[in-house]
Amino acid sequence: MSPPHDQHAMDALPIVGIGGSVGSLRSLKSFLANLPADTGAVYVIVTHHPKGERSLLPEILGPHASLPVQMVEEGEALAPNRVYVALPDEGWILSRGQLVRSGGTNKRSEASSSTEVDRRAGPPHPIDTLFYSLAEEAGHRALAVVLAGTGSDGTLGVQAIKYQAGMVMVEDPDTAEFGDMPANAIATGQVDYVLTPLKCRPPWPAIWHPKTTVRRP
């Protein structure tokens, strides 16, 4: 476990949650390749991955990124300008500036109940779980990114983030290998940017000021 971090410094950092599923590897490579190296944000990737299997994402994504890419260690103090890969085995949440396992439950945000969003029954949705915690812990400093994938994981989480004045970006479903996840997020009406990963260059210093409009490249 990392030594105690500066909670005041952590409270000022933008936190970017990136969710993807089937077909998202190409999207992740392109997204990271286009990231500026000095946004000052923390990036957390959650993908649908078979439980118990080792993830090679840090090794695969590292050569494509201008930022360091590493696996999450529970309780580690998060650092800006770094990419963390979290396995969705039990779900991960942001808590007091650290990523911790949620214990297999979907953490429900008060924001979701306020916007009358109901949690679905069934297995945990690791992307929603992360996004809900970002909404609660980071508020307007949270940015959700939904990349290629099947299903609707992330759809409820983006609504929670928008309720807290955060920002939402999704991959254009027309360019995604599997467009269900970004399309479902767009259907909420809560998406700020719709971009292809190869062209994902919104004005990064300004994206922490939500605009509630969909922008296409």
C-alpha positions in Angstrom: 0.0 0.0 0.0 1.2 3.5 -0.9 2.1 5.9 1.9 -0.6 8.4 2.8 -1.3 10.9 0.0 -2.1 14.5 0.1 -5.9 14.4 0.3 -6.2 18.1 -0.5 -4.1 17.7 -3.7 -6.2 14.6 -4.7 -9.4 16.5 -4.2 -8.3 18.9 -7.0 -7.5 16.2 -9.6 -9.7 15.4 -12.5 -10.6 11.7 -12.6 -11.3 10.0 -15.9 -13.1 6.7 -15.9 -12.8 4.7 -19.1 -15.1 1.8 -19.8 -15.0 -0.7 -22.6 -16.0 -4.2 -23.5 -15.9 -6.4 -26.6 -14.0 -4.7 -29.4 -12.6 -1.9 -27.2 -8.9 -2.8 -27.4 -8.4 -0.9 -30.7 -10.4 2.0 -29.2 -8.3 2.0 -26.0 -5.0 2.1 -28.0 -6.2 5.0 -30.2 -7.6 6.9 -27.2 -4.4 6.7 -25.2 -2.3 7.5 -28.2 -4.1 10.8 -28.5 -4.0 11.8 -24.9 -1.8 14.8 -24.0 0.8 13.9 -21.5 0.1 16.8 -19.1 -3.6 17.1 -18.5 -3.0 16.6 -14.8 -5.8 14.0 -14.7 -5.9 10.4 -13.3 -7.2 7.8 -15.8 -8.8 4.5 -14.7 -9.7 1.8 -17.2 -12.3 -0.9 -16.5 -13.1 -3.5 -19.2 -15.1 -6.7 -19.1 -12.5 -9.3 -18.5 -12.9 -13.0 -17.4 -12.7 -13.3 -13.7 -9.5 -14.8 -12.4 -7.5 -14.3 -15.6 -4.5 -12.1 -15.6 -4.8 -8.9 -17.7 -2.1 -8.0 -20.2 -3.6 -4.6 -20.8 -0.7 -2.6 -19.3 1.8 -4.4 -21.5 -0.5 -4.0 -24.6 -1.5 -0.4 -24.1 1.8 0.9 -22.7 3.6 1.3 -26.1 0.6 3.3 -27.4 0.4 5.8 -24.5 2.4 8.9 -23.7 1.5 8.2 -20.0 2.6 5.3 -17.7 0.1 2.5 -17.7 -0.1 0.1 -14.7 -2.4 -2.3 -12.9 -4.3 -0.9 -10.0 -3.1 -1.9 -6.5 -5.8 -1.7 -3.9 -5.3 1.3 -1.6 -2.6 2.8 -3.8 -2.5 6.6 -3.8 -3.5 7.8 -7.3 -1.1 10.0 -9.2 -1.9 12.5 -12.0 -0.8 11.9 -15.6 -1.0 8.1 -15.0 -3.3 5.4 -16.4 -4.5 2.6 -14.1 -6.0 -0.6 -15.3 -8.6 -2.2 -12.9 -9.8 -5.8 -13.3 -13.6 -6.0 -12.9 -13.4 -9.1 -10.7 -15.3 -7.5 -7.8 -15.8 -4.0 -9.1 -13.6 -1.1 -8.2 -14.7 2.2 -6.6 -12.9 5.5 -5.8 -12.8 6.1 -2.1 -10.9 8.9 -0.4 -8.5 9.2 -3.3 -7.8 5.5 -3.6 -9.2 2.7 -5.7 -10.6 -0.1 -3.6 -12.7 -3.3 -4.3 -16.4 -2.8 -3.9 -16.9 -6.3 -2.7 -18.9 -7.4 -5.7 -21.8 -5.0 -5.2 -22.9 -2.2 -7.4 -22.4 1.0 -5.5 -25.5 3.1 -5.9 -25.1 6.8 -5.9 -27.5 9.2 -4.3 -27.4 11.0 -7.6 -29.0 8.1 -9.3 -32.0 8.0 -6.9 -32.4 11.8 -7.3 -32.7 11.3 -11.1 -34.9 8.3 -10.7 -32.4 5.9 -12.2 -33.0 2.4 -10.9 -30.2 -0.2 -10.6 -30.8 -3.2 -12.8 -31.0 -6.7 -11.3 -28.4 -9.2 -12.4 -24.7 -9.5 -12.2 -22.6 -6.5 -11.2 -21.7 -3.9 -13.9 -18.1 -2.9 -13.2 -18.2 0.2 -15.4 -21.4 1.5 -13.8 -19.9 0.7 -10.4 -16.8 2.8 -11.1 -18.7 5.7 -12.6 -21.1 5.9 -9.7 -18.2 6.2 -7.3 -16.5 8.9 -9.4 -19.8 10.8 -9.3 -19.9 10.6 -5.5 -16.2 11.2 -4.8 -15.1 13.6 -7.6 -18.3 15.4 -8.6 -17.7 18.0 -11.3 -14.1 16.7 -11.6 -15.3 13.3 -13.0 -15.2 12.4 -16.7 -16.7 9.2 -18.0 -15.5 7.8 -21.3 -17.5 4.9 -22.9 -15.8 3.0 -25.6 -16.8 0.1 -27.8 -18.7 -2.8 -26.3 -21.9 -4.8 -26.2 -24.7 -4.3 -23.6 -25.4 -1.2 -21.6 -22.8 -1.2 -18.8 -21.9 2.4 -18.1 -25.3 3.8 -19.1 -26.5 4.4 -15.6 -23.1 5.6 -14.4 -22.9 8.4 -17.0 -26.2 9.7 -15.7 -24.9 9.8 -12.2 -21.8 11.7 -13.4 -23.8 14.2 -15.3 -26.1 14.8 -12.3 -23.0 15.8 -10.4 -21.9 18.2 -13.2 -19.3 15.9 -14.6 -18.4 15.3 -18.2 -19.3 12.4 -20.5 -17.5 11.4 -23.7 -18.3 8.3 -25.9 -16.9 6.7 -28.9 -19.0 7.2 -32.1 -21.1 4.0 -32.4 -20.6 4.2 -36.1 -16.9 3.7 -35.8 -16.9 1.3 -32.9 -16.4 -2.4 -33.5 -19.4 -2.9 -31.3 -21.5 0.2 -30.7 -24.0 -0.9 -28.1 -22.4 0.6 -25.1 -21.8 4.1 -26.6 -25.1 4.1 -28.3 -26.9 3.3 -25.0 -25.0 6.1 -23.3 -26.0 8.6 -26.1 -29.6 7.6 -25.7 -29.6 9.0 -22.2 -29.2 12.5 -23.6 -26.3 13.1 -21.1 -23.3 12.9 -23.5 -21.1 15.9 -24.1 -18.8 14.6 -26.8 -19.1 11.9 -29.4 -15.8 11.3 -31.0 -13.8 8.7 -32.9 -10.8 7.5 -30.8 -8.4 8.6 -33.6 -9.8 12.2 -33.3 -10.5 12.4 -29.6 -8.9 15.8 -29.2 -11.5 17.9 -27.3 -10.1 21.0 -25.6 -8.7 19.1 -22.6 -8.0 22.0 -20.3 -11.7 23.1 -20.8 -13.5 19.8 -20.6 -14.1 20.1 -16.9 -16.7 22.8 -17.7 -19.7 20.7 -18.9 -21.8 21.8 -21.8 -24.5 19.2 -22.1 -24.4 19.1 -25.9 -23.4 16.3 -28.2 -20.5 17.1 -30.5 -19.6 15.0 -33.5 -16.2 15.2 -35.2 
